[in-house]
Amino acid sequence: MAIQVPKGTKDILPSEIYKWQYVEKIINDVCRTYNFKQIRTPVFEYTELFQRGVGDSTDIVQKEMYTFNDKGGRSITLRPEGTAGVVRSFIENGMSSLPMPVKLFYFITCYRYEKAQKGRYREHNQFGIELFGASGYTADMEAISLAVEIFYRLGILDKLKLNINSIGCPKCRPAFMIKFKEYMESKKDDLCETCIERLENNPLRILDCKSPVCNILTKGAPVMIDFLCEECDSHFEGLKSLFKDNGIDFAIDTGIVRGQDYYTRAVYEFVFDEWQTQNTVCGGGRYDGLVELCGGSPTPATGFGMGIERLILCMEDCNVLFPPASSVDVYIVNESKECESEIVKTIFALRKAGKIAEYDLVERNSKNQMRYANKIGARFTTVINKDELDKGICSLKDMNSGEVKEIKISEIAKYC
């Protein structure tokens, strides 16, 4: 049997990669206007980074990470998310000495051993941003408005819903946790096995449970926004005010906690409601304690992650018209071996001029070369033989209209 891709992975073929390139170009353009700089981090890190940063009690760390010992006996993990690695790089490379804020973005591949979801594979791709050094709600607005601009340019903004919440800070969260735990203790007998463990170790993670039963059990529980300290409340109210002033629609969802333990204060998700489940296209929030937790100086930070597979699926379901894939500008048919050198020279000149130019590489006859030119969608074709080379002219055919023009070979680029 032929070897196949591992379960939970997928090939991105040339027939669909143009969609990815379009999305990535839009994202790059938006990040440039927001003055975010790209960063690239290793695909694997020491396991301790994710245990510390993401949180020991999260599903990611407990169930989903690809972890192994390398040949030196060190525990290594393929990155399950982007923020922890960027925080490690921020600390290790002394970025705290740079003018603040430090604004970074990245395209990464993530690995999670989990059941395949809509647009989420065991190997999946993410775009993300991280903004370090700003504690105010305007920094959260900066991140969220960047996402809004991306969705607007991709033509899906009006199809997405922004849900926000505040999960407080270490100052105000303990009082909430006491009340929340008391409430969930009364429902303990009906909780799933995983949430019974969470009840002891990290009750807030119950809100992130995928079990419909556990979701129902949390509906009457105390909510964090009723326990916010003055600073957290002011932060949340300021962010909501900016949304209203700038025409960004939002709804409060007190069930949002996100899947990592590092979040504080504002958290949010952009969801595509036409999908009843697994509908989060982008999610993020503030993580003011993570840099210090990973060994750096106290540094406020905020950011988000956006799954590229799910984003493209959403665009397809919204019937977004992607720009067509690039087609071949001109195909040069070679009728004679003695023309080969000059044709190659012409092809290279066309490519230097920015044209997508092709010629025969598999020794077809001229008739089959024309058939191939049709199959690859060449916009123009020309047949070059010895007589035409001697005269320096060729007949350029428009494959759509059928029109034929006699032009100088040196001027092909002007016409195609």
C-alpha positions in Angstrom: 0.0 0.0 0.0 1.3 3.5 -0.9 2.4 5.6 2.1 -0.2 8.2 3.0 -0.1 11.4 5.1 -0.4 10.8 8.8 -3.9 11.2 10.3 -4.7 14.8 11.2 -2.5 16.3 8.5 -3.3 17.5 5.0 -1.4 18.5 1.8 -2.0 22.0 0.5 -2.0 21.5 -3.2 -1.1 23.9 -6.0 -4.8 24.0 -7.0 -5.6 25.7 -3.6 -2.4 27.3 -2.5 -3.4 30.6 -4.3 -6.1 31.1 -1.7 -3.5 30.9 1.1 -1.1 33.3 -0.8 -4.0 35.8 -1.2 -4.9 35.6 2.5 -1.3 35.9 3.6 -0.7 38.9 1.4 -3.7 40.7 2.9 -2.5 39.9 6.4 1.0 41.1 5.6 -0.3 44.3 4.2 -2.5 45.0 7.2 0.4 44.2 9.6 2.6 46.6 7.7 0.1 49.5 8.1 -0.2 48.7 11.8 3.7 48.6 12.1 3.9 45.0 13.3 7.2 43.3 12.5 7.4 39.6 11.6 9.1 37.1 13.9 9.9 33.4 13.2 10.5 31.0 16.1 11.5 27.3 16.2 8.9 24.7 15.5 9.9 22.9 18.8 10.8 24.2 22.2 11.7 22.7 25.6 8.6 21.2 27.1 8.9 23.3 30.3 8.1 26.4 28.3 4.6 25.2 27.5 4.0 23.6 30.9 4.8 27.0 32.5 3.3 29.3 29.9 0.2 27.5 28.6 -0.6 25.8 32.0 -0.2 22.3 33.4 -4.0 21.9 33.9 -5.0 22.8 30.3 -6.1 20.3 27.8 -3.3 21.4 25.5 -0.6 20.4 28.0 -2.4 17.4 29.5 -3.7 15.7 26.4 -2.6 17.4 23.1 1.1 18.1 23.0 3.6 16.1 20.8 6.3 15.6 23.4 9.4 13.4 23.1 13.0 13.1 24.5 15.7 14.1 22.0 19.0 12.2 21.7 20.4 14.2 24.6 17.5 13.1 26.9 15.9 16.6 26.9 12.1 16.8 26.8 11.1 18.6 23.6 7.6 19.6 22.4 6.4 20.6 19.0 4.7 24.0 19.5 1.0 23.7 20.2 0.5 27.5 20.0 2.4 30.6 19.2 2.5 32.9 22.2 4.8 31.0 24.5 7.5 30.7 21.9 7.4 34.4 21.1 7.5 35.3 24.8 10.5 33.1 25.2 12.2 34.9 22.3 11.2 38.3 23.6 13.0 37.5 26.9 16.0 35.7 25.5 16.8 38.3 22.9 16.5 41.3 25.3 13.5 42.9 23.5 12.4 44.5 26.7 15.2 47.0 26.1 13.6 48.1 22.8 11.2 51.1 22.6 7.8 50.0 23.8 5.5 48.8 22.6 7.1 45.9 20.8 4.6 44.7 18.1 5.2 41.3 16.5 3.4 39.0 14.1 4.0 35.5 12.8 2.8 32.7 10.6 3.4 29.3 12.2 2.5 25.6 12.0 1.1 24.2 15.3 0.8 20.6 16.4 -1.9 19.2 18.7 -2.8 15.6 19.2 -6.6 16.0 19.1 -9.6 14.9 17.2 -9.9 16.6 13.8 -12.3 19.6 13.9 -13.7 21.9 11.3 -10.6 23.6 9.8 -8.4 22.3 12.6 -6.0 19.4 12.0 -3.4 17.9 14.2 -1.0 19.9 12.1 -2.5 23.3 11.5 -1.5 26.8 10.6 -1.9 30.0 12.5 -1.4 33.7 12.1 -0.9 35.6 15.3 0.2 38.9 16.8 1.7 39.8 20.2 2.0 43.3 21.5 4.3 43.8 24.5 4.7 46.8 26.9 1.3 48.4 26.9 -1.1 47.8 29.7 -4.0 50.0 28.7 -7.2 49.0 26.9 -6.0 50.9 23.8 -3.5 48.1 23.2 -6.3 45.6 23.2 -8.2 47.8 20.8 -5.1 47.9 18.6 -5.0 44.1 18.4 -8.7 43.7 17.8 -8.9 46.5 15.3 -6.1 44.8 13.3 -8.2 41.6 13.2 -11.3 43.7 12.2 -9.3 45.2 9.3 -8.1 41.8 8.1 -11.7 40.5 8.1 -12.9 43.6 6.3 -10.3 43.3 3.5 -11.1 39.6 3.2 -14.8 40.3 2.8 -16.2 38.4 5.8 -16.4 41.1 8.6 -20.2 41.3 8.4 -20.4 37.5 8.8 -18.4 37.4 12.0 -19.5 38.2 15.6 -17.1 39.6 18.2 -17.7 38.2 21.7 -15.8 39.6 24.6 -15.3 38.9 28.3 -13.1 39.9 31.2 -11.5 37.2 33.4 -10.0 39.7 35.8 -6.6 39.6 37.3 -4.8 37.8 40.3 -6.1 40.6 42.5 -9.9 40.0 41.9 -10.1 36.5 40.5 -9.6 34.6 43.9 -13.0 35.9 45.3 -14.7 34.8 42.1 -13.0 31.4 42.2 -14.3 30.7 45.7 -17.9 31.4 44.6 -17.5 29.6 41.3 -16.0 26.6 42.9 -18.8 26.5 45.6 -21.4 26.5 42.8 -19.7 23.8 40.7 -19.3 21.6 43.8 -23.1 21.4 43.9 -23.1 20.1 40.4 -20.1 17.8 40.9 -22.0 14.5 40.4 -23.0 15.5 36.9 -19.7 16.9 35.7 -17.6 14.9 33.2 -14.5 13.1 34.6 -12.1 15.7 33.3 -14.1 18.6 34.9 -14.2 16.8 38.3 -10.4 17.0 38.2 -10.5 20.6 37.1 -12.7 21.4 40.0 -9.8 20.7 42.3 -6.9 21.9 40.2 -8.2 24.8 38.1 -12.0 25.4 38.3 -11.9 28.1 35.6 -11.0 25.5 33.0 -14.6 24.0 33.4 -15.8 27.0 31.4 -13.6 25.8 28.5 -15.0 22.2 28.5 -16.4 20.9 25.2 -19.0 18.7 26.9 -22.6 19.9 26.3 -23.6 18.7 29.7 -20.8 20.7 31.5 -21.8 23.7 29.4 -25.3 23.5 30.6 -24.2 23.1 34.2 -22.2 26.3 34.2 -25.2 28.5 32.9 -26.3 29.6 36.4 -22.8 29.9 37.8 -21.3 33.2 39.1 -19.6 35.2 36.4 -16.2 36.9 36.6 -17.4 40.4 35.4 -19.4 40.7 38.6 -16.2 40.4 40.7 -13.9 42.7 38.8 -11.6 45.0 40.8 -11.7 48.7 40.0 -8.7 48.5 37.6 -10.1 45.5 35.7 -13.6 47.1 35.5 -12.1 50.3 34.2 -10.1 48.5 31.6 -13.2 46.5 30.4 -15.4 49.6 30.3 -12.8 51.6 28.4 -12.4 48.9 25.8 -16.2 48.6 25.3 -16.4 52.4 25.0 -13.7 52.4 22.2 -15.7 49.7 20.4 -18.9 51.8 20.5 -17.1 55.0 19.5 -15.5 53.2 16.5 -18.5 51.3 15.3 -17.3 47.8 16.2 -20.2 45.6 17.2 -19.7 43.2 20.1 -21.5 41.0 22.6 -20.5 40.0 26.1 -20.0 36.2 26.5 -19.1 35.4 30.1 -18.2 31.9 29.1 -15.1 32.9 27.2 -11.9 32.0 29.1 -9.8 30.8 26.2 -7.8 27.5 26.3 -4.6 28.8 28.0 -4.0 29.7 31.6 -2.0 32.8 30.9 -4.9 35.1 30.0 -5.9 38.0 32.2 -8.5 40.8 31.9 -9.9 41.2 28.3 -10.4 38.0 26.3 -12.4 37.7 23.0 -13.4 35.5 20.1 -14.5 36.2 16.6 -17.1 33.5 15.7 -18.8 32.5 12.5 -22.4 31.8 13.7 -23.4 29.9 10.6 -21.3 27.0 12.1 -23.1 25.8 15.1 -20.0 24.3 16.7 -16.2 24.8 16.3 -16.9 28.3 15.0 -14.1 30.4 16.4 -12.1 32.0 13.6 -9.9 34.1 15.9 -9.3 34.3 19.6 -7.1 36.1 22.0 -6.7 38.4 24.9 -4.4 40.0 27.5 -1.7 38.1 29.3 0.0 40.5 31.6 1.8 37.9 33.8 3.2 35.6 31.2 6.5 37.3 30.5 7.4 37.3 34.2 6.1 33.7 34.5 8.6 32.6 31.8 11.5 34.3 33.5 11.4 37.9 32.2 10.7 41.2 33.8 7.0 42.1 34.5 5.7 43.2 31.1 2.0 43.7 30.1 1.1 42.1 26.8 -1.9 41.3 24.5 -2.4 39.3 21.3 -4.4 36.8 19.3 -4.2 33.7 17.1 -6.1 33.1 13.9 -6.4 29.6 12.2 -5.6 29.9 8.5 -7.5 26.7 7.5 -10.6 27.8 9.4 -10.3 31.3 8.0 -10.2 30.1 4.4 -13.1 27.7 5.1 -15.1 30.6 6.4 -14.4 32.7 3.3 -15.5 29.8 1.1 -18.7 29.4 3.0 -19.3 33.1 2.7 -18.8 32.8 -1.1 -15.9 35.2 -1.2 -14.4 35.4 -4.7 -10.7 34.8 -4.4 -8.5 36.4 -7.1 -7.8 33.8 -9.7 -4.6 31.9 -9.5 -1.8 33.3 -11.7 -1.9 32.0 -15.3 0.9 31.6 -17.8 1.4 34.8 -19.7 3.1 33.3 -22.7 4.0 29.8 -24.0 6.7 29.6 -26.7 6.4 26.6 -28.9 9.8 25.2 -30.1 9.7 23.6 -33.6 13.4 22.9 -34.0 16.2 21.8 -31.8 18.5 24.5 -33.3 16.1 27.2 -31.9 16.4 25.9 -28.4 19.2 28.2 -27.2 17.5 31.4 -28.4 14.1 30.3 -27.0 15.7 29.7 -23.6 17.3 33.1 -23.8 13.9 34.7 -24.7 12.2 32.8 -21.9 14.7 34.1 -19.3 14.3 37.7 -20.6 10.5 37.4 -20.3 10.8 36.2 -16.7 13.2 39.0 -15.8 10.5 41.3 -17.1 8.1 39.8 -14.6 6.2 37.6 -17.1 5.2 34.0 -16.4 6.7 32.3 -19.4 6.9 28.6 -20.3 8.4 26.4 -23.0 8.7 22.7 -23.7 10.8 20.6 -21.3 9.6 17.1 -22.1 10.3 17.0 -25.9 6.8 17.1 -27.2 6.1 17.8 -30.9 4.7 21.2 -31.7 1.1 20.0 -31.9 1.3 18.6 -28.4 3.0 21.7 -27.2 0.0 23.7 -28.3 -2.3 21.3 -26.5 -0.2 21.7 -23.3 -0.4 25.5 -23.6 -4.2 25.2 -23.7 -4.3 22.9 -20.7 -2.2 25.3 -18.5 -4.3 28.3 -19.6 -1.5 30.2 -21.4 -2.9 33.7 -22.3 -0.6 34.0 -25.4 1.4 31.5 -27.5 3.9 31.9 -30.2 5.7 29.4 -32.4 9.3 30.2 -33.1 11.3 28.5 -35.8 14.6 29.2 -37.6 13.2 31.5 -40.2 11.5 33.7 -37.5 14.6 33.8 -35.4 16.6 35.0 -38.4 14.1 37.8 -39.0 13.7 38.5 -35.3 10.0 38.4 -35.5 7.2 36.0 -34.3 3.4 35.6 -34.5 1.9 36.1 -31.1 -1.6 34.6 -30.6 -4.1 35.7 -28.0 -5.6 32.4 -26.8 -8.9 34.0 -25.7 -9.7 36.1 -28.8 -7.8 34.2 -31.4 -6.2 37.4 -32.6 -2.6 37.0 -34.1 -0.1 39.8 -34.2 3.3 39.8 -35.9 5.8 41.4 -33.5 9.5 41.6 -32.8 10.7 38.7 -30.6 12.5 41.2 -28.4 9.1 42.9 -27.7 7.0 39.9 -26.6 6.9 41.2 -23.0 5.1 44.4 -24.2 2.2 42.5 -25.6 1.5 39.7 -23.1 
